[in-house]
């Protein structure tokens, strides 16, 4: 048991990257594949003496799954050392949701998909592959594709997404989204924060929900008995579709 625990601790840890220019953020980087929150404070404590208290701090979580409570406890620990956590980046969507709920600036990172082929080596018909857009969609932007659309960033009010498949937003969806645009009533619209102006699935249309989800809870819009309903969603890294390339955005 001791040897097993020792290997586990060696496989995870934290490192500190000093800011290279004044007024920029330092970075606290977590290592260890698919690690979870309960060991976060122990892992971070040993690098605290090296952190620069004159810079804001960004936490790079990698694959770590951290809850709202985990991040809140880390923020409190850092404040005891006069450190201010202001930003977070992660490949784990649930960690991104928790960071956004805590008021941190969040940056989703596209995880490496197991068995994914590089662009140009398609595993099926081109139209069946999802489009990936990295960055925010702003008012006036219109992104349309004949399969699933994945956005790594926010969709602001006035922006539109139309997809023959699902619409998946690793960020805040506050614009308009149409999933199943070619009649697929089983399509869904999922986001880390679902606050749309309007959602449409196949031929059904609904306004966005008036109430927000609890902090840290992704949501999805789906059709149930001919009506669009909002429910909790589990956005897992292994449910991401194979990507084709970055999507173009029309104005």
Secondary structure, DSSP 8 states (H G I E B T S, - for coil): -HHHHHHHHHT-EEEEE--SSTT--EEEEEESTT-BGGGHHHHHHTTGGGS-TTS-EEEE-TT-B--HHHHHHHHHHHHHTT--EEEEEES-HHHHHHHHHTT-EEEE-----TT---TT--SS-GGGSEEEEES-B-TT-EEEESS-EEEES-B-TT-EEEESS-EEEEEEE-SEEEESTTS-TT--EEEEEE--SEEEETTEEEE--SS---TT--EEEEEETTEEEEEE----GGG---EEEE---B-
